[in-house]
Every structure is written in structure tokens, then in C-alpha cells.
Amino acid sequence: MKHSVSRRQFQQSAAASAVLTTTAAANMPAQLLQGSAEHVISIWLGGGMGQIDTFDPKRRGDPQARTPGSYYDSIETAVPGVQVCEHLQKLAPLMDRITAVRSVTHEVIDEHAAATNRMHTGRPISGTITYPSLGSLIAHERGAASETAPPYVLIGYPNVTRGPGFLGPQAGYLYLTDTSRGPAGLSRPDGISVGRQSRRESFLAELRKRTVNDAQTQAYEQAIQQSLKLSGPEFSAAFDLDREPADLRAAYGGEFGQRCLLSRRLLERGVRFVEVSHNLNFLNGSGWDVHNDGILDQYKLIQELDHAMSALITDLEQKKLLEKTLIMVTTEFGRPPEFDSMGGRGHQCRGFSCVLAGGALQHRGAWGVTDELAKNIVSDPVTVPDLFATVCAALQVDYTKNLYHGDRPVPITDGGQPITALFG
């Protein structure tokens, strides 16, 4: 039997198909961005680095006359049109490997602890759930790059904001505060000889045979085995900085620089995420929290950051590790262009700078634009979830997925979207 289709029927059918096709396309998830980095070195500038005095300089101000503006002069960089503070002289020629994200924003302004939590977890503090830090997210999703290394090391003081939250201790960190020695928990006490340690391990093996093999016991057993591996010579050797050439150690500089050097040695042994804390108050008396006269010696902090970070980038590049390693520099908020009554600066959260380098990203010197005084964002705002999504994408972590706190789904980056331009 022969069927005929009228012109009207054909047009109706075509229109319906077009609607269905358009709807399906609109509902299809966007293609995930995915980089090729394998490690993160996160440099934390506790106190609040002033963007206008570092990576987003503007016209020169005058603290005595209370004229808003930069505290220092600016200099040109390897990227045409991108300037940085005069005290970033070593980083300026390397800015083609760097992107200063000048348009980071959140709403936490008065409380350092809350802002620190926001910049580590990407979320407000909650009374019902403890969210994981970015380091723990990467550790949870990627694990260590070696069986003899932990996934996450903190070089600085431990804090809940750096921790695994609801992900549990398997996504936690190993920490140390002194680069001259490894983590105290992995060192055999002076009174325990090699023979005594061996006898302890034999006794522990006997206890295992008599212990109920439940989930809690298995988790404890895994922790013991991991500790034994980490206390062995392969991983412990990372902390022997004397094995590095003297000229390289000198290039990195003082204690903060040695922390950066140690971070490179740690990732070489398989650590996935290292946070290096830079909050050395003795340099200017206040760290990066430059209220009042704390700003007078702020340049010492900037110079130390410049010295250590430039050495780290150069060292990683020479060892063919820069493309595999994403360096990020974060801080709890920025500083306004206005000066306080004693010449320092207050807090600013609506527009400030964080920095990304290496990690096989398509760097451009700077991303995001602020106004003539680096106070308000003019274009391309980047939320903290967006920054986290960018890091996740660079490390091949699905930034759209859900984690679970019990039965409750928790978006891994709270809906963040990566900076697409950095992925080519």
C-alpha cells in the first residue's frame, strides 16, 4: 500500500525534529576540559597578598598624601602589555610561563580564618559538614604517583582548612614545619634501634594473625603499612637537601626557598600535591597582612617570593618537570588601593590576584582585568570554585562530578568552571 506525505505534514515533522535536535544539544554536557599535569605545588601566602603591589600594579600612590595607588613602581615582563611590581624582577622574564589571574573574587573580607577556609575548600564554613581542601580533593581523585609516597604533603602548620573533611584520613596530609628534617612521625625515636624496630614489626605480624579482619582493622593496617613505607630510605631521602648542589640551594634562597626546593624533591618521589606555606613574619613583622607600618618592609616578602618562585620554575623547567607540575600561588584576599592612617592597607576580597604557572597550560601573563586602581573587576571574574575547577581540569580530574558525604551529593568544585582560555 502506498503512503503519501503532504507538504504540511512534512514541514510539521521537520519542525518537530529541529526542536528535538536543539533540545538534545542544549541538554548535552559540555566537553570536559582536560590538561596533562601530574602534580601541584601550591604556595600559600598567609595574610593577604596585595595585588596592586605585586601582580596587578597600577599608577603609583602616595601613603603620606593618602593618594590611592601602588606602593612601588612597575616593570615590563616577557609578555607585552603585562607589568608586575618592580620587586618581581626575576619573575618578570618568566611571565610567559605564568598567568596572574587578576580577577579572583569572593565575599569574605573581615575574617582571615574564614577567608583561609574559603581559599582552601572553595566554600563557606558549614555547621553541618566539613568540606575537603583542594589538596585533599586532588589526593582523593588522583592518589600518589608512587606507592612509596603520600599523595599530599603540607610544609607548614596543620589546620582543618587544609584537611580532608568528609573524605576521611586517606585523603589527609603528611606535614612538616622544618626542612632540615623529615616529618617527626616518620622518624624512628633515638632509643629504638634497628633490631628493636624489627622485633616490634615481628610482634605486630603475630597480632595480625589473631585480629578480626574487619573494615576498621583493615584501614588501620593500611595506615601502618603506609607509615612503614614512608619511613624507609627511598622516601626519607627527599628531605636530605644537602644532596642538592650548593649553587642550586643558594638560588632558591632562605627557608621559604628551601621549602620550595623540597617540594620539587617530594613530587619527584611521587607526591601529588604539596602545599608550601609562606608566612614568615620575621621578615617584616606582620607577614602579608600589611596594615599600618607592616607595609614598610613588605618588599622583603615580595623579593623572597620572587627569588624562590623563579628558582622553582627554572629548576622544574631544566629537569623537564614544569609541564607536569602546576604551580599555584593563593592568598586569602587582596588589598585595596587606599592607604590607612599609618600608610598600610586593609582587606579586599572582590578583586585580587592568584597565580598559576607551568602545568602545560597556555599561559598569557595575565587573565582578568581590574579597573585603574585594581579595586573592581572589569572583565572575566574568576570565583574560587572556578579556580579550583581550573586546577582539577589541569590534573585530569572531573570538575563536574559529585562526591558523597554519606548519601548526600557534594559537587566537587561547587559548580566551578575552568578558565577555558588556559587550555588552548
Secondary structure, 3 states (H helix, E strand, C coil): CCCCCCHHHHHHHHHHHHHHHHHHHHHCCCCCCCCCCCEEEEEEECCCCCHHHCCCCCCECECCCCECCECCCEEECCCCCCEEECCCCCCHHHHHHEEEEEEEECCCCCCHHHHHHHHHHCCCCCCCCCCCCHHHHHHHHHCCCCCCCCCEEEECCCCHHHCCHHHCHHHCCEEECCCCCCCHHHCCCCCCCHHHHHHHHHHHHHHHHCCCCCHHHHHHHHHHHHHHHHCCHHHHHHHCHHHCCHHHHHHHCCHHHHHHHHHHHHHHCCCCEEEEECCCHHHCCCCCCCCHHHHCCHHHHHHHHHHHHHHHHHHHHHCCCCCCEEEEEEECCECCCCCCCCCCCCCECCCEEEEEEECCCCCCEEECEECCCCCCEEECCEEHHHHHHHHHHHCCCCCCCEEEECCEEEECCCCCCCCHHHHC
